[in-house]
Amino acid sequence: MSKNFKLKLDIPGLRNMRNSDGATDLITSYTKKIAAEAGDAKPIITHARTRVKGIVEQAMTSDDMENNTLLKAVHK
């Protein structure tokens, strides 16, 4: 016995949520946390047309490349 289920997405509502202050604060906090864990890194927050993006930029040394410092900071 299967029941039919229809899901209708509120696309403008999702777009507003992705650009909201709450989403910006959440992305900013995670980006700063990852940058702090990685060491010599800086967080960059950009506002794109449809969403907020958090980028962590690190000046990679050979030790960072061997030990995957940035990747380990993401998964902590």
Secondary structure as UniProt FT lines:
FT   HELIX           11..18
FT   HELIX           21..38
FT   STRAND          41..47
FT   STRAND          52..58
FT   HELIX           62..67
FT   HELIX           69..74
//
